[in-house]
Amino acid sequence: MNPHGSVATIKSIFLDRGAVSRKLYGDIIGLFMILAFSVKIIKKYRNDMSVLNGLKYMIFGYREFK
């Protein structure tokens, strides 16, 4: 087991972060905040998930929250 939790838990963190970014910052700025968050948080989760997968899940969360 990895120290940060299961892959499903990490996936939900990225999905939730995408939804929260849209709610807090709106449509356009929310996308930029997703990019900034992915650069910041990837150091913590780089052994569990790639940057592109993290961005993909955050964008899924962003798109689901309308």
C-alpha positions as CSV (number, residue, x, y, z in Angstrom):
1,M,0.0,0.0,0.0
2,N,1.3,3.4,-0.9
3,P,1.7,6.0,1.9
4,H,-0.9,8.4,0.3
5,G,-3.7,5.9,0.1
6,S,-5.2,3.9,-2.7
7,V,-5.3,4.9,-6.3
8,A,-9.1,5.4,-6.0
9,T,-8.5,7.8,-3.2
10,I,-5.9,9.8,-5.1
11,K,-8.2,9.9,-8.1
12,S,-11.0,11.3,-6.0
13,I,-8.7,14.0,-4.6
14,F,-8.0,15.2,-8.1
15,L,-11.6,15.0,-9.2
16,D,-12.7,17.0,-6.2
17,R,-10.0,19.5,-6.7
18,G,-11.3,20.1,-10.3
19,A,-14.8,20.6,-9.1
20,V,-13.7,22.9,-6.2
21,S,-11.6,25.0,-8.6
22,R,-14.6,25.6,-10.9
23,K,-16.9,26.5,-8.0
24,L,-14.4,28.9,-6.3
25,Y,-12.8,30.6,-9.3
26,G,-15.4,30.3,-12.2
27,D,-14.9,28.9,-15.7
28,I,-11.7,30.5,-17.1
29,I,-9.7,31.1,-13.9
30,G,-10.7,27.7,-12.6
31,L,-8.7,26.1,-15.5
32,F,-5.6,28.1,-14.6
33,M,-6.0,27.1,-11.0
34,I,-6.1,23.5,-12.0
35,L,-2.8,23.9,-13.8
36,A,-1.2,25.7,-10.9
37,F,-2.5,23.0,-8.5
38,S,-1.2,20.2,-10.7
39,V,2.3,21.7,-10.7
40,K,2.2,22.2,-6.9
41,I,0.8,18.9,-5.8
42,I,2.5,16.5,-8.3
43,K,5.6,16.4,-6.1
44,K,3.5,14.7,-3.4
45,Y,1.8,12.2,-5.7
46,R,4.4,11.7,-8.5
47,N,5.0,8.1,-7.4
48,D,1.3,7.3,-7.6
49,M,0.1,9.3,-10.6
50,S,1.5,11.1,-13.6
51,V,1.0,14.8,-14.2
52,L,-1.1,14.1,-17.3
53,N,-3.4,11.7,-15.4
54,G,-3.7,14.2,-12.6
55,L,-4.7,16.9,-15.0
56,K,-7.1,14.5,-16.7
57,Y,-8.9,13.7,-13.5
58,M,-9.1,17.4,-12.4
59,I,-10.6,18.3,-15.8
60,F,-13.1,15.5,-15.5
61,G,-14.1,16.9,-12.1
62,Y,-14.2,20.4,-13.5
63,R,-16.5,19.4,-16.3
64,E,-18.8,17.4,-14.1
65,F,-19.5,20.4,-11.8
66,K,-21.7,22.8,-13.7
